[in-house]
Amino acid sequence: MSATNGYKHLEPRPQSGAKRLFVKGQKFPADMLYGQVVGEDSLTPEEVADNWSLPLEAVLEAIEYSEANLDLIRKERAEELERIREFERKHPPLTPSLVRKRKSITIHSEHSSYREKLLEHLFIGEILRHLWRLGITNAEFLRPEVDSGGYDLVIGCNDILRHIQLKSSVRGATTAKQSVSMRLAEKPSGCVVWLIFDEHTLALGPYLWFGGLPGSPLPDIKSFPLAKHTKANSHGVKAARPNVRVIKRAQFAPIASIPQLIERLFGVAVESSSQSVVESNRADRLSGRRNAASA
């Protein structure tokens, strides 16, 4: 009986690159079944057949074939093991830090729109939280239905209406500029808030600011460089965007915290409210001390 024919349940697989025979209808070679009937934890041929839902005859053929071709089987197994080791040498396992970095890059690139919306919600939450601490509960937040006005968010607070264009970058990023729509300059008090966030936790801060005083329009950006489309046209030229200007990072003012940003956004109204809250808290503490002393 030859090694390539004469078996009812075994067949060659030239496409696999192996010379040994495989079990018909299965993806494994005959010697895989043979390995289960030898050794300390060996099974009977009947048990192997039952485990794999194979005819007992197929298992017996695999045993017979393997015992007759042990040299070939050992040679090909050694070659397979060496190929695995060579692959592992060329592709070492990732360290935990590199795994986290690659995972972070993947989620940021695959879900960038989701991330931007999440950052917007976090930003709104931080503004609301600090306004609450200042005793301000009349803030209103609006979003445009169509992305054509040059802004992402409108915040109204204490008679100040801010049209805000939000930008974002990961902490440590080397982003050197941002594109800003000229339409933002048409708003009564437009501004740009550049959110800097943690890559892993999305924690916000610090911030970069470009804008005027509360109630004042965006500083004049007509003379700023024109932005260009990110994709080139059929001639390989990136066309200019006449209604969009480029603002360099150095032209943004650094803002360390949300309270400082709120002061930029709404000015004296928040500052005076903050002072009243501080005085109220001081009065509460003094009152508490008096009550404790009298008790």
C-alpha positions, -999 to +999 in steps of 0.1 A: +000+000+000+017+033-011+018+065+008-003+084-018-030+059-026-048+028-015-065+045+015-103+050+015-103+078+041-069+095+034-058+118+006-029+140-004-031+178-002-004+192-026-016+227-021-007+225+016+030+220+008+031+188+029+038+154+015+020+134+042-017+124+038-047+142+053-080+128+065-107+133+038-132+160+046-110+173+075-083+201+077-058+180+096-032+154+086-036+117+095-008+118+121-029+142+142-053+112+149-023+090+154-010+113+181-041+108+201-037+070+204-001+071+217+015+085+249+004+086+285-030+101+280-038+081+248-073+073+237-086+041+221-093+043+183-129+040+191-128+071+214-109+091+188-135+081+162-163+092+185-146+125+194-142+135+158-174+119+144-153+098+121-157+062+109-135+038+130-120+027+097-107+062+090-089+063+124-074+028+119-062+039+084-046+070+100-028+049+126-015+024+100-004+051+076+014+071+104+033+041+117+045+033+082+057+069+076+071+081+109+103+095+093+083+117+069+060+129+096+088+138+120+106+156+092+076+177+082+067+185+118+102+197+125+100+219+094+067+233+105+081+241+140+111+259+125+088+280+103+069+290+134+101+299+153+113+319+123+081+338+122+083+346+159+118+358+155+108+382+128+076+392+146+082+394+183+052+397+206+041+432+214+049+446+248+019+457+269+027+494+264+029+489+226-004+469+226-021+498+245-006+523+221-017+504+189-052+498+204-055+535+212-044+545+177-069+521+162-099+533+182-090+570+176-087+565+138-117+542+134-141+562+156-129+598+151-164+612+146-177+594+177-147+608+197-152+644+185-189+642+196-178+627+229-153+655+235-180+680+228-202+665+254-174+664+280-166+700+273-203+710+278-203+690+310-172+707+323-187+742+315-220+733+332-203+719+363-182+750+369-210+773+361-231+754+387-203+759+413-204+796+405-241+797+412-250+802+375-279+781+363-292+801+333-267+789+307-281+777+273-265+754+248-274+752+211-261+732+182-265+740+145-286+717+124-263+723+094-225+725+095-221+757+074-220+786+099-184+780+110-192+770+145-200+738+164-217+751+195-235+782+209-234+790+246-255+818+260-248+829+296-255+862+314-264+881+282-233+869+264-238+847+233-207+828+222-205+810+188-177+785+194-157+765+169-142+735+186-109+719+177-091+691+194-057+674+197-042+647+218-017+659+245+017+659+230+005+662+194+026+684+171-004+700+153+008+734+144-023+751+130-060+750+126-084+760+098-111+785+108-142+795+087-146+832+079-183+827+087-173+826+124-162+862+121-197+872+112-211+862+146-214+887+174-189+870+196-173+841+178-143+823+191-122+791+187-115+767+216-088+741+210-093+712+233-062+693+244-071+658+258-056+627+272-053+599+246-065+572+270-089+588+294-101+617+272-096+640+302-097+676+290-071+703+295-052+725+290-069+746+263-060+770+236-080+801+229-085+824+199-111+851+203-120+885+215-136+899+247-171+888+256-195+905+233-168+913+207-164+895+174-135+873+164-102+892+158-098+901+121-084+870+102-089+883+066-052+887+061-044+852+075-032+825+050-059+808+030-065+771+038-063+745+012-083+713+005-067+682+020-071+663-013-057+673-046-077+677-078-073+658-110-042+679-118-026+671-084-032+706-071-047+713-037-072+741-043-075+771-020-105+775+003-113+812+000-137+812+030-113+795+054-082+809+070-052+792+087-044+802+123-010+791+137-008+775+171+014+804+184-015+828+178-037+809+203-036+819+239-029+790+264-057+785+290-048+762+319-083+754+333-121+755+327-126+784+352-101+805+333-118+796+300-152+805+314-137+839+323-126+843+287-160+833+274-182+853+297-160+878+314-169+899+344-203+883+349-187+851+359-160+867+379-185+887+400-206+855+405-175+837+415-167+864+441-203+862+455-200+824+458-166+828+476-181+853+500-212+832+506-190+801+513-168+822+537-200+834+555-212+798+558-180+787+573-179+816+598-216+808+607-207+772+613-178+781+635-200+804+656-227+777+660-201+752+670-186+776+696-220+784+710-229+747+713 
